Amino acid sequence: MAPPITFAELYRQHADAVFRLAWILTGDRSDAEDLTSEAFARALAGEGRIVQDTVRSYLYAIVRNLATSRLRRPVVEVPAGEEVLDTAADLDAGPEARAGMRQRLVQASAALAALREPERQVLLLCGVHGLGNAEIADALGLTVGNVRVRLHRARQQLNKLVGDTYDGTA
């Protein structure tokens, strides 16, 4: 049996992962911050001692339940942030190449926003946050096989919308 863990240590170890899941589920930073805070508050107020080996799954389940019980936006906005555009502009490319990169970013953002919510969630957890299939399954309460199916569908749909091969990496 693992030794007891302080709440501060629990928060340090898991807050980033819980926040990322909340952001993907809500599509809004403020809502994600609220869900993360509420998940930790509920975990702290919960009956019994928190089991260190399963605490992340427990926190993920709280966030999933909170997200489904709140009103969510029908489409997650995927803005082409200036930091992404600045990165493209920093490349040693000419103006035409940079304009092409910006156009592809806009197309990719639109394609991502057009995906169904279940596929978009697994794609973001995989491609943007670098989680493996088992971690995504744990985060979303799915089987690993279901994660694979959703990733496959998301990639196929992106390929149709963008016209290139998307391999799932960020």
KEVO-89918 format. One record per residue: x, y, z of N, C-alpha, C in turn. Coordinates in nm, 2 decimals. Layout:
<atoms>
+--------+--------+--------+--------+--------+--------+--------+--------+--------+
!    n_X !    n_Y !    n_Z !   ca_X !   ca_Y !   ca_Z !    c_X !    c_Y !    c_Z !
+--------+--------+--------+--------+--------+--------+--------+--------+--------+
!      X !      Y !      Z !      X !      Y !      Z !      X !      Y !      Z !
...
+--------+--------+--------+--------+--------+--------+--------+--------+--------+
</atoms>
This chain:
<atoms>
+--------+--------+--------+--------+--------+--------+--------+--------+--------+
!    n_X !    n_Y !    n_Z !   ca_X !   ca_Y !   ca_Z !    c_X !    c_Y !    c_Z !
+--------+--------+--------+--------+--------+--------+--------+--------+--------+
!   0.08 !  -0.12 !   0.00 !   0.00 !   0.00 !   0.00 !   0.09 !   0.12 !   0.00 !
!   0.06 !   0.22 !  -0.09 !   0.14 !   0.34 !  -0.10 !   0.12 !   0.43 !   0.02 !
!   0.22 !   0.50 !   0.06 !   0.21 !   0.59 !   0.18 !   0.12 !   0.71 !   0.14 !
!   0.06 !   0.77 !   0.25 !  -0.03 !   0.88 !   0.22 !   0.04 !   1.00 !   0.15 !
!  -0.03 !   1.07 !   0.07 !   0.02 !   1.18 !   0.00 !  -0.05 !   1.31 !   0.04 !
!   0.02 !   1.42 !   0.05 !  -0.05 !   1.55 !   0.08 !  -0.13 !   1.60 !  -0.04 !
!  -0.22 !   1.68 !   0.00 !  -0.31 !   1.74 !  -0.11 !  -0.22 !   1.82 !  -0.20 !
!  -0.13 !   1.90 !  -0.15 !  -0.04 !   1.98 !  -0.23 !   0.04 !   1.90 !  -0.33 !
!   0.09 !   1.79 !  -0.29 !   0.17 !   1.70 !  -0.37 !   0.08 !   1.64 !  -0.48 !
!  -0.04 !   1.60 !  -0.44 !  -0.14 !   1.54 !  -0.53 !  -0.17 !   1.64 !  -0.64 !
!  -0.19 !   1.77 !  -0.60 !  -0.22 !   1.87 !  -0.70 !  -0.10 !   1.90 !  -0.79 !
!   0.02 !   1.90 !  -0.74 !   0.14 !   1.92 !  -0.82 !   0.16 !   1.81 !  -0.92 !
!   0.13 !   1.69 !  -0.88 !   0.15 !   1.58 !  -0.97 !   0.04 !   1.57 !  -1.08 !
!  -0.08 !   1.61 !  -1.06 !  -0.19 !   1.58 !  -1.15 !  -0.26 !   1.70 !  -1.21 !
!  -0.24 !   1.82 !  -1.16 !  -0.32 !   1.93 !  -1.20 !  -0.30 !   1.96 !  -1.35 !
!  -0.18 !   1.95 !  -1.41 !  -0.17 !   1.98 !  -1.55 !  -0.24 !   1.88 !  -1.64 !
!  -0.24 !   1.75 !  -1.60 !  -0.31 !   1.65 !  -1.68 !  -0.46 !   1.67 !  -1.67 !
!  -0.51 !   1.70 !  -1.55 !  -0.65 !   1.72 !  -1.53 !  -0.70 !   1.84 !  -1.61 !
!  -0.62 !   1.95 !  -1.60 !  -0.65 !   2.07 !  -1.68 !  -0.66 !   2.05 !  -1.83 !
!  -0.56 !   1.97 !  -1.88 !  -0.56 !   1.95 !  -2.03 !  -0.68 !   1.87 !  -2.07 !
!  -0.72 !   1.77 !  -1.99 !  -0.85 !   1.70 !  -2.02 !  -0.97 !   1.79 !  -2.01 !
!  -0.97 !   1.87 !  -1.91 !  -1.09 !   1.97 !  -1.89 !  -1.09 !   2.06 !  -2.01 !
!  -0.98 !   2.11 !  -2.06 !  -0.98 !   2.21 !  -2.17 !  -1.02 !   2.14 !  -2.30 !
!  -0.98 !   2.02 !  -2.32 !  -1.03 !   1.95 !  -2.44 !  -1.18 !   1.92 !  -2.43 !
!  -1.23 !   1.89 !  -2.32 !  -1.37 !   1.86 !  -2.30 !  -1.46 !   1.98 !  -2.32 !
!  -1.41 !   2.10 !  -2.27 !  -1.49 !   2.22 !  -2.27 !  -1.46 !   2.31 !  -2.39 !
!  -1.33 !   2.31 !  -2.43 !  -1.29 !   2.40 !  -2.54 !  -1.27 !   2.54 !  -2.49 !
!  -1.27 !   2.56 !  -2.36 !  -1.26 !   2.70 !  -2.30 !  -1.16 !   2.70 !  -2.18 !
!  -1.07 !   2.78 !  -2.18 !  -0.97 !   2.79 !  -2.08 !  -1.03 !   2.81 !  -1.94 !
!  -1.12 !   2.91 !  -1.94 !  -1.18 !   2.95 !  -1.81 !  -1.27 !   2.83 !  -1.76 !
!  -1.35 !   2.77 !  -1.84 !  -1.42 !   2.65 !  -1.80 !  -1.33 !   2.54 !  -1.75 !
!  -1.22 !   2.52 !  -1.82 !  -1.13 !   2.42 !  -1.79 !  -1.07 !   2.44 !  -1.65 !
!  -1.03 !   2.57 !  -1.62 !  -0.98 !   2.60 !  -1.49 !  -1.08 !   2.58 !  -1.38 !
!  -1.21 !   2.61 !  -1.41 !  -1.32 !   2.59 !  -1.31 !  -1.33 !   2.44 !  -1.29 !
!  -1.34 !   2.36 !  -1.39 !  -1.35 !   2.21 !  -1.38 !  -1.24 !   2.15 !  -1.30 !
!  -1.12 !   2.20 !  -1.33 !  -1.00 !   2.15 !  -1.26 !  -1.01 !   2.18 !  -1.11 !
!  -1.04 !   2.30 !  -1.08 !  -1.05 !   2.33 !  -0.94 !  -1.16 !   2.25 !  -0.87 !
!  -1.28 !   2.24 !  -0.94 !  -1.39 !   2.17 !  -0.88 !  -1.35 !   2.02 !  -0.86 !
!  -1.28 !   1.96 !  -0.96 !  -1.24 !   1.82 !  -0.95 !  -1.15 !   1.80 !  -0.82 !
!  -1.06 !   1.88 !  -0.80 !  -0.97 !   1.87 !  -0.69 !  -1.05 !   1.89 !  -0.56 !
!  -1.14 !   1.99 !  -0.56 !  -1.22 !   2.02 !  -0.44 !  -1.30 !   1.90 !  -0.40 !
!  -1.36 !   1.83 !  -0.51 !  -1.45 !   1.72 !  -0.48 !  -1.36 !   1.60 !  -0.43 !
!  -1.25 !   1.58 !  -0.49 !  -1.16 !   1.48 !  -0.45 !  -1.12 !   1.49 !  -0.30 !
!  -1.09 !   1.62 !  -0.26 !  -1.05 !   1.65 !  -0.13 !  -1.17 !   1.62 !  -0.03 !
!  -1.29 !   1.66 !  -0.07 !  -1.40 !   1.65 !   0.01 !  -1.46 !   1.51 !   0.01 !
!  -1.42 !   1.43 !  -0.08 !  -1.47 !   1.29 !  -0.10 !  -1.45 !   1.21 !   0.03 !
!  -1.54 !   1.11 !   0.03 !  -1.53 !   1.01 !   0.15 !  -1.41 !   0.92 !   0.13 !
!  -1.35 !   0.89 !   0.24 !  -1.24 !   0.80 !   0.24 !  -1.10 !   0.86 !   0.20 !
!  -1.00 !   0.78 !   0.20 !  -0.87 !   0.83 !   0.16 !  -0.85 !   0.81 !   0.01 !
!  -0.78 !   0.91 !  -0.05 !  -0.75 !   0.90 !  -0.19 !  -0.64 !   0.80 !  -0.21 !
!  -0.66 !   0.71 !  -0.31 !  -0.57 !   0.60 !  -0.34 !  -0.47 !   0.66 !  -0.44 !
!  -0.35 !   0.66 !  -0.41 !  -0.25 !   0.73 !  -0.50 !  -0.24 !   0.66 !  -0.63 !
!  -0.25 !   0.53 !  -0.64 !  -0.23 !   0.45 !  -0.76 !  -0.34 !   0.48 !  -0.86 !
!  -0.46 !   0.52 !  -0.82 !  -0.57 !   0.54 !  -0.91 !  -0.63 !   0.68 !  -0.90 !
!  -0.55 !   0.77 !  -0.84 !  -0.61 !   0.91 !  -0.83 !  -0.63 !   0.98 !  -0.96 !
!  -0.54 !   0.96 !  -1.06 !  -0.56 !   1.03 !  -1.19 !  -0.68 !   0.98 !  -1.25 !
!  -0.71 !   0.86 !  -1.25 !  -0.84 !   0.81 !  -1.31 !  -0.96 !   0.86 !  -1.24 !
!  -0.95 !   0.87 !  -1.11 !  -1.05 !   0.93 !  -1.03 !  -1.08 !   1.07 !  -1.06 !
!  -0.97 !   1.15 !  -1.07 !  -0.99 !   1.29 !  -1.11 !  -1.04 !   1.31 !  -1.25 !
!  -0.99 !   1.22 !  -1.35 !  -1.05 !   1.23 !  -1.48 !  -1.20 !   1.20 !  -1.48 !
!  -1.24 !   1.10 !  -1.41 !  -1.38 !   1.07 !  -1.40 !  -1.46 !   1.19 !  -1.35 !
!  -1.41 !   1.25 !  -1.25 !  -1.48 !   1.37 !  -1.19 !  -1.49 !   1.48 !  -1.30 !
!  -1.38 !   1.50 !  -1.37 !  -1.39 !   1.61 !  -1.48 !  -1.48 !   1.57 !  -1.59 !
!  -1.48 !   1.44 !  -1.63 !  -1.58 !   1.40 !  -1.74 !  -1.72 !   1.42 !  -1.69 !
!  -1.75 !   1.38 !  -1.57 !  -1.89 !   1.40 !  -1.52 !  -1.93 !   1.54 !  -1.51 !
!  -1.84 !   1.62 !  -1.46 !  -1.86 !   1.77 !  -1.45 !  -1.89 !   1.83 !  -1.59 !
!  -1.80 !   1.79 !  -1.68 !  -1.81 !   1.85 !  -1.82 !  -1.95 !   1.81 !  -1.89 !
!  -1.99 !   1.68 !  -1.87 !  -2.11 !   1.64 !  -1.93 !  -2.24 !   1.70 !  -1.86 !
!  -2.22 !   1.74 !  -1.74 !  -2.34 !   1.80 !  -1.67 !  -2.35 !   1.95 !  -1.69 !
!  -2.25 !   2.01 !  -1.75 !  -2.26 !   2.15 !  -1.78 !  -2.29 !   2.17 !  -1.92 !
!  -2.34 !   2.29 !  -1.95 !  -2.36 !   2.33 !  -2.09 !  -2.23 !   2.35 !  -2.16 !
!  -2.22 !   2.28 !  -2.27 !  -2.09 !   2.29 !  -2.35 !  -2.12 !   2.36 !  -2.48 !
!  -2.02 !   2.42 !  -2.53 !  -2.03 !   2.48 !  -2.66 !  -2.04 !   2.37 !  -2.77 !
!  -2.13 !   2.39 !  -2.87 !  -2.14 !   2.29 !  -2.97 !  -2.02 !   2.26 !  -3.05 !
!  -1.94 !   2.36 !  -3.07 !  -1.82 !   2.35 !  -3.15 !  -1.70 !   2.41 !  -3.07 !
!  -1.59 !   2.33 !  -3.06 !  -1.48 !   2.38 !  -2.99 !  -1.41 !   2.48 !  -3.09 !
!  -1.38 !   2.60 !  -3.04 !  -1.31 !   2.69 !  -3.12 !  -1.16 !   2.66 !  -3.12 !
!  -1.10 !   2.65 !  -3.23 !  -0.96 !   2.63 !  -3.24 !  -0.89 !   2.74 !  -3.31 !
!  -0.86 !   2.85 !  -3.23 !  -0.81 !   2.97 !  -3.30 !  -0.67 !   2.95 !  -3.35 !
!  -0.64 !   3.02 !  -3.46 !  -0.50 !   3.01 !  -3.51 !  -0.43 !   3.12 !  -3.43 !
!  -0.38 !   3.09 !  -3.32 !  -0.31 !   3.18 !  -3.23 !  -0.19 !   3.25 !  -3.29 !
!  -0.16 !   3.37 !  -3.24 !  -0.05 !   3.44 !  -3.30 !   0.08 !   3.37 !  -3.27 !
!   0.09 !   3.30 !  -3.16 !   0.21 !   3.23 !  -3.13 !   0.24 !   3.12 !  -3.23 !
!   0.14 !   3.06 !  -3.28 !   0.16 !   2.96 !  -3.39 !   0.19 !   3.03 !  -3.52 !
!   0.13 !   3.13 !  -3.55 !   0.16 !   3.21 !  -3.67 !   0.30 !   3.27 !  -3.66 !
!   0.34 !   3.32 !  -3.55 !   0.47 !   3.37 !  -3.53 !   0.58 !   3.27 !  -3.55 !
!   0.55 !   3.14 !  -3.51 !   0.64 !   3.03 !  -3.53 !   0.66 !   3.01 !  -3.68 !
!   0.55 !   3.01 !  -3.75 !   0.56 !   2.99 !  -3.89 !   0.64 !   3.10 !  -3.96 !
!   0.62 !   3.22 !  -3.91 !   0.68 !   3.34 !  -3.97 !   0.83 !   3.34 !  -3.94 !
!   0.87 !   3.27 !  -3.83 !   1.01 !   3.27 !  -3.80 !   1.10 !   3.17 !  -3.88 !
!   1.03 !   3.09 !  -3.96 !   1.10 !   2.99 !  -4.04 !   1.17 !   3.07 !  -4.15 !
!   1.28 !   3.01 !  -4.20 !   1.35 !   3.07 !  -4.31 !   1.28 !   3.05 !  -4.44 !
!   1.16 !   3.10 !  -4.45 !   1.08 !   3.09 !  -4.57 !   1.05 !   3.23 !  -4.63 !
!   1.02 !   3.23 !  -4.75 !   0.98 !   3.35 !  -4.82 !   0.84 !   3.39 !  -4.79 !
!   0.79 !   3.51 !  -4.83 !   0.66 !   3.55 !  -4.80 !   0.55 !   3.45 !  -4.86 !
!   0.58 !   3.40 !  -4.98 !   0.48 !   3.31 !  -5.03 !   0.47 !   3.18 !  -4.95 !
!   0.58 !   3.13 !  -4.90 !   0.58 !   3.01 !  -4.82 !   0.51 !   3.04 !  -4.69 !
!   0.54 !   3.15 !  -4.63 !   0.47 !   3.19 !  -4.50 !   0.32 !   3.20 !  -4.52 !
!   0.28 !   3.27 !  -4.63 !   0.14 !   3.28 !  -4.66 !   0.07 !   3.14 !  -4.68 !
!   0.14 !   3.05 !  -4.74 !   0.09 !   2.92 !  -4.76 !   0.08 !   2.85 !  -4.63 !
!   0.18 !   2.87 !  -4.54 !   0.17 !   2.80 !  -4.40 !   0.05 !   2.86 !  -4.33 !
!   0.03 !   2.99 !  -4.34 !  -0.09 !   3.05 !  -4.27 !  -0.22 !   2.99 !  -4.32 !
!  -0.23 !   2.98 !  -4.45 !  -0.35 !   2.92 !  -4.52 !  -0.37 !   2.78 !  -4.47 !
!  -0.27 !   2.70 !  -4.46 !  -0.28 !   2.56 !  -4.42 !  -0.32 !   2.55 !  -4.27 !
!  -0.27 !   2.65 !  -4.19 !  -0.31 !   2.65 !  -4.05 !  -0.46 !   2.69 !  -4.04 !
!  -0.51 !   2.78 !  -4.12 !  -0.65 !   2.81 !  -4.11 !  -0.73 !   2.69 !  -4.16 !
!  -0.69 !   2.62 !  -4.27 !  -0.76 !   2.50 !  -4.31 !  -0.76 !   2.39 !  -4.21 !
!  -0.64 !   2.37 !  -4.14 !  -0.64 !   2.27 !  -4.04 !  -0.72 !   2.30 !  -3.92 !
!  -0.73 !   2.43 !  -3.88 !  -0.81 !   2.47 !  -3.77 !  -0.96 !   2.45 !  -3.80 !
!  -1.00 !   2.48 !  -3.92 !  -1.14 !   2.46 !  -3.97 !  -1.17 !   2.31 !  -3.97 !
!  -1.08 !   2.23 !  -4.02 !  -1.10 !   2.09 !  -4.03 !  -1.11 !   2.03 !  -3.89 !
!  -1.03 !   2.07 !  -3.80 !  -1.04 !   2.02 !  -3.66 !  -1.17 !   2.06 !  -3.60 !
!  -1.21 !   2.18 !  -3.62 !  -1.34 !   2.23 !  -3.56 !  -1.46 !   2.15 !  -3.62 !
!  -1.44 !   2.10 !  -3.75 !  -1.55 !   2.03 !  -3.81 !  -1.56 !   1.88 !  -3.77 !
!  -1.46 !   1.83 !  -3.70 !  -1.47 !   1.69 !  -3.65 !  -1.58 !   1.68 !  -3.54 !
!  -1.63 !   1.56 !  -3.53 !  -1.73 !   1.53 !  -3.42 !  -1.65 !   1.54 !  -3.29 !
!  -1.72 !   1.58 !  -3.19 !  -1.65 !   1.60 !  -3.06 !  -1.57 !   1.47 !  -3.01 !
!  -1.63 !   1.35 !  -3.02 !  -1.55 !   1.24 !  -2.97 !  -1.42 !   1.22 !  -3.04 !
!  -1.42 !   1.24 !  -3.18 !  -1.30 !   1.22 !  -3.25 !  -1.20 !   1.33 !  -3.22 !
!  -1.25 !   1.46 !  -3.21 !  -1.17 !   1.57 !  -3.18 !  -1.09 !   1.55 !  -3.05 !
!  -1.17 !   1.50 !  -2.95 !  -1.11 !   1.49 !  -2.82 !  -0.99 !   1.39 !  -2.82 !
!  -1.01 !   1.27 !  -2.88 !  -0.89 !   1.18 !  -2.89 !  -0.78 !   1.23 !  -2.97 !
!  -0.81 !   1.30 !  -3.08 !  -0.71 !   1.35 !  -3.17 !  -0.62 !   1.46 !  -3.09 !
!  -0.69 !   1.55 !  -3.02 !  -0.62 !   1.65 !  -2.94 !  -0.53 !   1.59 !  -2.83 !
!  -0.59 !   1.49 !  -2.76 !  -0.51 !   1.43 !  -2.66 !  -0.39 !   1.35 !  -2.71 !
!  -0.40 !   1.29 !  -2.83 !  -0.29 !   1.22 !  -2.89 !  -0.19 !   1.32 !  -2.96 !
!  -0.24 !   1.40 !  -3.05 !  -0.16 !   1.48 !  -3.14 !  -0.10 !   1.60 !  -3.07 !
!  -0.18 !   1.67 !  -2.98 !  -0.13 !   1.79 !  -2.92 !  -0.07 !   1.76 !  -2.79 !
!  -0.13 !   1.68 !  -2.71 !  -0.08 !   1.65 !  -2.57 !   0.01 !   1.53 !  -2.56 !
!   0.02 !   1.45 !  -2.67 !   0.12 !   1.34 !  -2.67 !   0.08 !   1.22 !  -2.59 !
!  -0.05 !   1.21 !  -2.55 !  -0.09 !   1.09 !  -2.47 !  -0.09 !   0.97 !  -2.56 !
!  -0.06 !   0.85 !  -2.50 !  -0.08 !   0.73 !  -2.57 !  -0.22 !   0.68 !  -2.56 !
!  -0.25 !   0.57 !  -2.64 !  -0.39 !   0.52 !  -2.64 !  -0.44 !   0.48 !  -2.51 !
!  -0.36 !   0.42 !  -2.42 !  -0.40 !   0.37 !  -2.29 !  -0.43 !   0.49 !  -2.20 !
!  -0.35 !   0.60 !  -2.21 !  -0.37 !   0.72 !  -2.13 !  -0.50 !   0.79 !  -2.18 !
!  -0.52 !   0.79 !  -2.31 !  -0.65 !   0.85 !  -2.36 !  -0.77 !   0.78 !  -2.32 !
!  -0.76 !   0.65 !  -2.32 !  -0.87 !   0.56 !  -2.28 !  -0.90 !   0.59 !  -2.13 !
!  -0.80 !   0.60 !  -2.05 !  -0.81 !   0.63 !  -1.91 !  -0.88 !   0.77 !  -1.89 !
!  -0.83 !   0.87 !  -1.97 !  -0.88 !   1.00 !  -1.95 !  -1.03 !   1.02 !  -1.99 !
!  -1.07 !   0.94 !  -2.09 !  -1.20 !   0.96 !  -2.15 !  -1.30 !   0.85 !  -2.10 !
!  -1.25 !   0.75 !  -2.03 !  -1.33 !   0.64 !  -1.99 !  -1.37 !   0.55 !  -2.10 !
!  -1.28 !   0.52 !  -2.19 !  -1.30 !   0.44 !  -2.31 !  -1.21 !   0.31 !  -2.30 !
!  -1.24 !   0.22 !  -2.39 !  -1.14 !   0.11 !  -2.41 !  -1.03 !   0.16 !  -2.51 !
!  -0.92 !   0.09 !  -2.50 !  -0.81 !   0.12 !  -2.59 !  -0.85 !   0.10 !  -2.74 !
!  -0.93 !   0.00 !  -2.76 !  -0.98 !  -0.03 !  -2.90 !  -1.07 !   0.09 !  -2.95 !
!  -1.15 !   0.14 !  -2.86 !  -1.24 !   0.25 !  -2.90 !  -1.16 !   0.37 !  -2.93 !
!  -1.05 !   0.40 !  -2.85 !  -0.96 !   0.51 !  -2.88 !  -0.90 !   0.49 !  -3.02 !
!  -0.85 !   0.37 !  -3.05 !  -0.79 !   0.35 !  -3.18 !  -0.89 !   0.38 !  -3.30 !
!  -1.02 !   0.34 !  -3.28 !  -1.12 !   0.36 !  -3.38 !  -1.15 !   0.51 !  -3.40 !
!  -1.16 !   0.58 !  -3.29 !  -1.18 !   0.72 !  -3.29 !  -1.07 !   0.80 !  -3.36 !
!  -0.94 !   0.76 !  -3.32 !  -0.83 !   0.82 !  -3.39 !  -0.83 !   0.79 !  -3.54 !
!  -0.86 !   0.67 !  -3.58 !  -0.86 !   0.64 !  -3.72 !  -0.97 !   0.72 !  -3.79 !
!  -1.08 !   0.73 !  -3.73 !  -1.19 !   0.81 !  -3.79 !  -1.15 !   0.96 !  -3.80 !
!  -1.09 !   1.01 !  -3.70 !  -1.05 !   1.15 !  -3.70 !  -0.95 !   1.18 !  -3.81 !
!  -0.85 !   1.09 !  -3.82 !  -0.75 !   1.10 !  -3.92 !  -0.81 !   1.09 !  -4.06 !
!  -0.90 !   1.00 !  -4.08 !  -0.97 !   0.99 !  -4.21 !  -1.04 !   1.12 !  -4.25 !
!  -1.12 !   1.17 !  -4.15 !  -1.19 !   1.29 !  -4.17 !  -1.10 !   1.41 !  -4.20 !
!  -1.00 !   1.42 !  -4.13 !  -0.90 !   1.53 !  -4.15 !  -0.84 !   1.52 !  -4.29 !
!  -0.81 !   1.40 !  -4.33 !  -0.75 !   1.38 !  -4.47 !  -0.85 !   1.42 !  -4.57 !
!  -0.98 !   1.40 !  -4.55 !  -1.08 !   1.44 !  -4.65 !  -1.09 !   1.59 !  -4.65 !
!  -1.09 !   1.65 !  -4.53 !  -1.11 !   1.80 !  -4.52 !  -0.98 !   1.88 !  -4.56 !
!  -0.87 !   1.83 !  -4.53 !  -0.74 !   1.90 !  -4.56 !  -0.68 !   1.86 !  -4.69 !
!  -0.69 !   1.73 !  -4.72 !  -0.64 !   1.68 !  -4.85 !  -0.50 !   1.63 !  -4.84 !
!  -0.44 !   1.61 !  -4.72 !  -0.31 !   1.55 !  -4.70 !  -0.32 !   1.44 !  -4.61 !
!  -0.21 !   1.37 !  -4.59 !  -0.21 !   1.26 !  -4.49 !  -0.17 !   1.32 !  -4.35 !
!  -0.26 !   1.30 !  -4.26 !  -0.24 !   1.34 !  -4.12 !  -0.20 !   1.22 !  -4.04 !
!  -0.09 !   1.22 !  -3.98 !  -0.04 !   1.10 !  -3.90 !  -0.07 !   1.11 !  -3.75 !
!  -0.13 !   1.22 !  -3.71 !  -0.17 !   1.22 !  -3.56 !  -0.06 !   1.29 !  -3.48 !
!   0.05 !   1.33 !  -3.53 !   0.15 !   1.40 !  -3.45 !   0.13 !   1.55 !  -3.46 !
!   0.17 !   1.61 !  -3.36 !   0.15 !   1.76 !  -3.36 !   0.26 !   1.83 !  -3.44 !
+--------+--------+--------+--------+--------+--------+--------+--------+--------+
</atoms>
